[in-house]
Amino acid sequence: SVGSRSVLRAVVVEKNGNQPDFAVDLNATNFDAVLRDTPATYAIVEFFAHWCPACRNYKPHYEKVARLFNGPEAVHPGIILMTRVDCASKINTELCDRFSVGHYPMLFWGAPPKFVSAGPKPKLDKNEILGIDDGRTADRLLNWINKQLGRHVTPFSYGLEDEKFENEHLQSNVSDPGQIVRAVYDVEEATSTAFDIISAHKMINSETRASLIKFLQLLVAHHPSRRCRKGSSEFLVNFDELYPSDMLADKKQETIIANGKGTLGNFQICGKEVPRGYWMFCRGSRNDTRGFSCGLWVLLHSLSVRVEDGESQMAFSASCEFIHSFFICEECRQHFHDMCSSVSSPFNKTRDFVLWLWSAHNKVNERLMKEETSLGTGDPKFPKVIWPSKQLCPSCYLSQSQERNGTSQIDWDRDEVFKFLSSYYGKMLVTVYNGKGLEDGGTDKAVADDLTVSTNALVVPVGAALAIAVASCAFGALACFWRSRQKNRKYFHQPHYFKNI
Ligand SMILES: Cc1cc2nc3c(=O)[nH]c(=O)nc-3n(C[C@H](O)[C@H](O)[C@H](O)COP(=O)(O)OP(=O)(O)OC[C@H]3O[C@@H](n4cnc5c(N)ncnc54)[C@H](O)[C@@H]3O)c2cc1C
C-alpha cells in the first residue's frame, strides 16, 4: 500500500542519513491535479534533468527554500507550492515541451491554475507564468520571491533561517507576542469556517435570522480583515433576498433553496482564497486541539476592541447571540450563554465589554485547565493558562498570591489589562496584514489603510455578486466532525440580551 511504501521510504531516507525532499515531484500524470488542488496561492515549477550535474548541485539550494513553504512543518504554509519535474523522464517530454524548457534547471512562477490552464503553449508573460531569471542560489531565489511578493523590506521579508512560529520550546504565553501579528489570518479562517458551518447545517431560520444580521453588521464595520468586511457587507446587502423573513417564518430552508433563494451555499465570506485549511496563530501541536475554536475567540476579542463605546452593548449581544445560535459545540454555547445571561446591566463603554469578554474567556480557561489536566486532552504545547501571563503583560498584575489548593489569586490592574488587550487585538493583530492576503505584498501603506478602514463605518460593495467557490476539504472534515458529535442537537430559541436597549 501507499502507506507502507512511504514508511519504507522514510526508513531508507533515514538510513542514508539524507533529509526527505520538501519540493514535490510532479510528472505528466499528476501535474494538473496537484496544481489544481493545492491551496497555495503561488507555485514554482523547476524543470530539471536527473543526469544534469548543475541540477544536482542546485537541488540543496532549491530544497532550502522549499523547507520554508512546503509540507506539514512549513514555516510559511499555504503561500507557495514548490515542485519539480524531471524532463529526462520520458513520460514528461510533452509536459516539458509545453513550457518550452530550453535549459536545465529552468524555474517558472505563477498562480497554480495558470500552469494547468496554460494549454499547449503557455503564455510566458507577466500576467500568467513568469520565468525566474535570478534563482541560482537559495539566497537569490528567496530574494526573487520576496521581491515578487513585495516583501523585500524587513520585517516583511522571508528569510532562510525563519523557523516555524509555533514555538516548539516555549509555552504559548511566552511566544504569543511573536505570533499575534499573524493571527488575523486565523480570524479570516475562523470567520469563513463559521459561515461554512452555518451553510452546511442550514442554520438560518426565523429564530436565528436576526442574530445573524446583527453579527454581520458587526463584521461589516469592525472585522480586522478588509476582505471579510467586504464579504460580510455583500452578504448583508443581499440578505433579505436570500433569506426573506416572510418565507423563513413559515417555510423550511429547503423550500427557500428550492425556490432559488437561500444560496449562501458556497458563498465565501472572506473571499475565495479563504479558508485555506490551515491555522497559523491557532495551530496546535496535535490535530484537533486548537484551530477553529481558538480562531473564534480571537475573532470575538478583535471585534470587542474595535467597537465604539456606544456600540458596546450591541457588540456584546451580537456576540452572545451568534455563539448561542451558531457555535455547534453544545457545552461551549451553553456555558457562554450562561455567562452572557448573568450580566445584569447593559454595557455602555468599550472597556467594560472588552474586560467582560476577557474575563469570560479566563473562566473557560480555568475550567478547561482542570479538565484537560485530568483527562490529558489538552494540547501539551498550549496548556490552558489564566491569561495574559505576567511575562506577556507585567503591568497587568498588581499582585499574585498562591492559594492553598494550588490555584493562584491574581489582583489585576484592569486599566492596564484593557490597554494591553486593545493593543494586542488591535494594532498588533494586523501588523503584517496587507488586506489582500499573505501573498500580495505587505506594504506599510496597505497596513495603515487597513487599520483606518477597520474602524470606519460600512463599506458598501460596488458589485454585490456573491463569490461561488468550492468549499474546502478542511471544512468538510470539520463539519463532519461537528455533525458526528452533535447529531441530536436541538436548536434553541433566540436569547435577547437587553434587546430593547
Ligand atoms: C465562545 C467559546 C466558548 C467555549 N467554551 C468551551 C467549553 O465550555 N468547553 C470546552 O471544552 N471548550 C470550549 N471552547 C473552546 C476552548 O475555549 C478553546 O478555544 C479550545 O480548547 C482551544 O484552546 P486554545 O489553546 O487554542 O486557546 P483558546 O482558549 O482558544 O484561546 C485562543 C488564544 O486567545 C488568547 N487568550 C487566552 N485566554 C484569553 C483571555 N482570557 N482573553 C483574551 N485572550 C485570551 C491566547 O493567546 C490563546 O492562544 C469555547 C470556545 C469559544 C469560542
The ligand as a MOL file (V3000), in Angstrom:
LIG
                    3D

  0  0  0     0  0            999 V3000
M  V30 BEGIN CTAB
M  V30 COUNTS 53 58 0 0 0
M  V30 BEGIN ATOM
M  V30 1 C -17.2090 31.2160 22.9910 0
M  V30 2 C -16.4600 29.9290 23.2620 0
M  V30 3 C -16.8060 29.1290 24.3340 0
M  V30 4 C -16.1130 27.9240 24.5810 0
M  V30 5 N -16.4990 27.1100 25.6210 0
M  V30 6 C -15.9030 25.8960 25.7830 0
M  V30 7 C -16.3530 24.9810 26.7700 0
M  V30 8 O -17.2940 25.2700 27.5120 0
M  V30 9 N -15.7400 23.7580 26.8670 0
M  V30 10 C -14.7210 23.4020 26.0330 0
M  V30 11 O -14.1960 22.3020 26.1430 0
M  V30 12 N -14.2470 24.2770 25.1070 0
M  V30 13 C -14.8270 25.4900 24.9610 0
M  V30 14 N -14.3850 26.3480 23.9820 0
M  V30 15 C -13.1230 26.0260 23.2820 0
M  V30 16 C -11.9090 26.4120 24.1490 0
M  V30 17 O -12.1460 27.6200 24.8630 0
M  V30 18 C -10.6430 26.6500 23.3250 0
M  V30 19 O -10.9450 27.5120 22.2620 0
M  V30 20 C -10.0290 25.3870 22.7660 0
M  V30 21 O -9.8120 24.4620 23.7930 0
M  V30 22 C -8.6610 25.7130 22.0980 0
M  V30 23 O -7.8020 26.2800 23.0630 0
M  V30 24 P -6.5100 27.1360 22.7440 0
M  V30 25 O -5.3800 26.6010 23.4880 0
M  V30 26 O -6.3410 27.2410 21.2810 0
M  V30 27 O -6.7820 28.5890 23.3520 0
M  V30 28 P -8.1050 29.4190 23.3650 0
M  V30 29 O -8.7390 29.3570 24.6980 0
M  V30 30 O -8.9540 29.0810 22.2030 0
M  V30 31 O -7.5590 30.9000 23.1820 0
M  V30 32 C -7.0500 31.3690 21.9600 0
M  V30 33 C -5.9870 32.3960 22.2410 0
M  V30 34 O -6.5840 33.5110 22.8920 0
M  V30 35 C -5.6670 34.0600 23.8440 0
M  V30 36 N -6.3680 34.0740 25.1400 0
M  V30 37 C -6.4070 33.0890 26.0700 0
M  V30 38 N -7.1540 33.4880 27.1070 0
M  V30 39 C -7.5860 34.7300 26.8330 0
M  V30 40 C -8.3740 35.6750 27.5350 0
M  V30 41 N -8.8670 35.4230 28.7430 0
M  V30 42 N -8.6250 36.8740 26.9480 0
M  V30 43 C -8.1220 37.1610 25.7450 0
M  V30 44 N -7.3460 36.3130 25.0460 0
M  V30 45 C -7.0780 35.1080 25.5740 0
M  V30 46 C -4.4230 33.2030 23.8350 0
M  V30 47 O -3.4700 33.8220 23.0140 0
M  V30 48 C -4.8940 31.9320 23.1840 0
M  V30 49 O -3.8690 31.2840 22.4730 0
M  V30 50 C -15.0540 27.5460 23.7260 0
M  V30 51 C -14.7070 28.3620 22.6470 0
M  V30 52 C -15.3960 29.5270 22.3920 0
M  V30 53 C -15.0310 30.3850 21.1950 0
M  V30 END ATOM
M  V30 BEGIN BOND
M  V30 1 1 1 2
M  V30 2 1 2 3
M  V30 3 2 2 52
M  V30 4 2 3 4
M  V30 5 1 4 5
M  V30 6 1 4 50
M  V30 7 2 5 6
M  V30 8 1 6 7
M  V30 9 1 6 13
M  V30 10 2 7 8
M  V30 11 1 7 9
M  V30 12 1 9 10
M  V30 13 2 10 11
M  V30 14 1 10 12
M  V30 15 2 12 13
M  V30 16 1 13 14
M  V30 17 1 14 15
M  V30 18 1 14 50
M  V30 19 1 15 16
M  V30 20 1 16 17
M  V30 21 1 16 18
M  V30 22 1 18 19
M  V30 23 1 18 20
M  V30 24 1 20 21
M  V30 25 1 20 22
M  V30 26 1 22 23
M  V30 27 1 23 24
M  V30 28 2 24 25
M  V30 29 1 24 26
M  V30 30 1 24 27
M  V30 31 1 27 28
M  V30 32 2 28 29
M  V30 33 1 28 30
M  V30 34 1 28 31
M  V30 35 1 31 32
M  V30 36 1 32 33
M  V30 37 1 33 34
M  V30 38 1 33 48
M  V30 39 1 34 35
M  V30 40 1 35 36
M  V30 41 1 35 46
M  V30 42 1 36 37
M  V30 43 1 36 45
M  V30 44 2 37 38
M  V30 45 1 38 39
M  V30 46 1 39 40
M  V30 47 2 39 45
M  V30 48 1 40 41
M  V30 49 2 40 42
M  V30 50 1 42 43
M  V30 51 2 43 44
M  V30 52 1 44 45
M  V30 53 1 46 47
M  V30 54 1 46 48
M  V30 55 1 48 49
M  V30 56 2 50 51
M  V30 57 1 51 52
M  V30 58 1 52 53
M  V30 END BOND
M  V30 END CTAB
M  END
